[in-house]
Amino acid sequence: MAIDTIIFDLDDTLLWDKQSIQTAFDKTCEYAATKYEINPVKLEEAVRNEARKLYEGYETYDYTVLIGINPFEGLWGTFDDPTESFQKMKSIVPNYRKDAWTAGLKTLGIEDAALGEELGERFVEERKKSPYVYDDTYAVLDALKGNYKLILLTNGAPSLQRLKLEITPEIPAYFNHVIISGDFGKGKPDASLFRYMMDQAGFTAEQGIMVGDNLNTDIKGSAAVGMKNVWINREGKKNDSEITPTYEVTSLTEFLDLVKNL
């Protein structure tokens, strides 16, 4: 059966989320260096470490793993979503931001909770101002639109993923369906999310192909329902896992060339 549906992951597949987070860290830590004589790189490293430790200690941690929300999304999301667990996250994240930055400063010998709180809020604003999209994202979507049914399947909190789409408003118009794990209740690689997506969009596994950067979510999940997949490996990572993608490419442009020959 011919492939007529292409499913894209969002973060680090279409959006360069890692670069957006990096830029927010760079700008926030550079600002902190105007207040104290500190190394911005050392502060970033400390805050990342403290954020991970705090994040893993919250009662919501298992839920964030299930939905697919990482500690650095927790540093800028509001999580004003309807489930009880998201509402718990909503109440946690203001102190999480403040505590992560305050603890990072303390690691460098600076006791300043007021600055920690200021940096936590500044990081949120810097992340919102730093939406990065890969150079070939729009050209590839332009080439596919109208020739294939396009689905966006993304892990995360609905409020946060929709905010990412609001600050890159060109992207949603390309897609016939946008499906966010937080709306469903389970994230990739759970096979039930993929089956839900197929039911909602009206296609079979044989008709679709999943495109994503993450072996453990995008590739493993699509393989579990018998769907072909494409691993976008931009950084030339070695695959040490037992997960074998159907195809591997280094860019969206290379994926477009692949699609033409399927």
ABEGO torsion letter per residue (X at the ends): XBBABBBBBABGAABBAAAAAAAAAAAAAAAAAAABBBBAAAAAAAAAAAAAAAAAABAAAAAAAAAGBBAAAAAABAGBBABAAAAAAAAAAAAAAAAAAAAAAAAAGBBBAAAAAAAAAAAAAAAAABBBBBAAAAAAAAAABGABBBBBBBBEBAAAAAAAAAABAAAAAABABBBBAAAAGBBOABAAAAAAAAAAAGBBAAABBBBBABAAAAAAAAAAAGBBBBBBBAAGBBBABABBBABBBABAAAAAAAAAAX
